[in-house]
Amino acid sequence: MTLVWLSILWVFAAVTVAMLPLRSQYLPGVNLLIAAPALIIAIGMTYSWALALLALLAFLSMFRNPLRYLWARLRGRKPELPK
């Protein structure tokens, strides 16, 4: 049951960070980005792979722009940051 509450807290934190001005989103957003895989793996191990897949899809939807930026950086490109 603790995992469920941690996941709910993560979602509320992500929504709160999304409402911040863009330049204030970086530090908490990176922390959420790092915490998400651990939560998704824990969901998969505790409940089922199907719920972990749903959590992964929700994570990818919420963090699509930061993940695109990281993917471009990994490929050696220099994408622009929004202002």
N, C-alpha and C positions, 0 to 999 in steps of 0.2 A: 504494500500500500504506500510505502514511502516513495517508491519509484514513481508512482502515479502523481503524488504531490510535487515531487521534484520536476517532473515533466510539465505539470500545469504551471509551476512557478517559472520555468524556463520560457514558456509561451508568453506569459504575462510580461516577463522581463524583455523579451524580444519585441513585443508590441510597444512597450514603453520606450525602448531605445529607438524604435522607428519613428516615434513622435518627436524626438529631439531634433534640434538643428543638425544639419549634415556634419559639420565639423566636430560636433560633440558626440557623434555616433561611433567614431572609430574605436576607441578603447573598449567600451562595453560591448560593441559589436564583435570585436575580435575575441573577447572572452566567451561570448555566446557561441561563436563559430567553433572555438576549441572544445567547449563543453558538449556540443551537440552529438558528435560521434560516440562519446562515452554513453550518453543517455540512450541513443538509438541501439547500440550494442546491448546495453542492459535490458532494454525493452524486448529485443529479440531473444535474449537468453531466458528472460523471466516469463514472458507471455507467449509470443510466437513470432515466426519470421514474417508473417503477413502483417502484423501490427508494426513490426520494425520497418517493413517496406513502406507502409503508409506514413510512418514518422519520417522516413528518409525523403519521401516525395514532398511532404510538407516542408521539411528543412530546405530542400533544393528550391522549392517555390519561394520561400521567404528570403533566402540568401542568394538568389540568382545573380544579381548584379555584383556583389563582392566575389562570388565564385567565378564569374566571367572575368573579372579583373585579375584574380589570382591565376586563372588558366592562361590568360594572355601574358602575364609576367613570366610564368613558367616556360612559355614558348619563346621568350626573348623579346617580346614586343613591349612598347612603352605606351599603354593606354592612358587617356586623359582621365583625371579625377574631376568629378563634378564640383562646381563651386557652391 
